[in-house]
Amino acid sequence: MLQLSVLIAVICVPILAMLAMGAKVEKRQRDRAKIVQERAKLMEIYKHQF
């Protein structure tokens, strides 16, 4: 019984860690895309003023 729980822990923990890392990377990419979009909007506004 103990071996089974250890085996489950050994299999599940890395998978959960990978999923967490993936979610973090995805959020960072979304944030970066948002920043790029906002910067593009600001550049458009800046161009129209001059």
C-alpha positions in Angstrom: 0.0 0.0 0.0 2.8 2.4 0.9 4.6 1.6 -2.4 1.5 2.4 -4.4 1.1 5.8 -2.7 4.8 6.6 -3.3 4.4 5.5 -7.0 1.4 7.8 -7.4 3.3 10.7 -5.8 6.3 10.1 -8.0 4.1 10.1 -11.1 1.6 12.9 -10.2 4.0 15.5 -8.7 6.1 16.1 -11.8 2.9 16.2 -14.0 1.3 18.8 -11.7 4.5 20.8 -11.6 4.7 20.7 -15.4 1.0 21.9 -15.7 1.7 24.7 -13.2 4.8 25.8 -15.2 2.8 25.6 -18.4 0.0 27.8 -16.9 2.6 30.3 -15.7 4.3 30.5 -19.1 0.9 30.9 -20.8 0.0 33.7 -18.5 3.3 35.4 -19.1 2.9 35.2 -22.8 -0.7 36.6 -22.6 0.6 39.5 -20.4 3.4 40.1 -22.9 1.0 40.1 -25.8 -1.2 42.6 -23.9 1.7 44.9 -23.4 2.7 44.8 -27.0 -0.9 45.6 -28.1 -1.0 48.6 -25.6 2.3 49.8 -26.9 1.1 49.6 -30.5 -2.0 51.6 -29.5 0.1 54.3 -27.8 2.3 54.5 -30.9 -0.8 55.0 -33.1 -2.0 57.8 -30.8 1.5 59.4 -30.8 1.6 59.2 -34.6 -1.7 60.9 -35.0 -0.7 63.8 -32.8 2.3 64.6 -35.0 
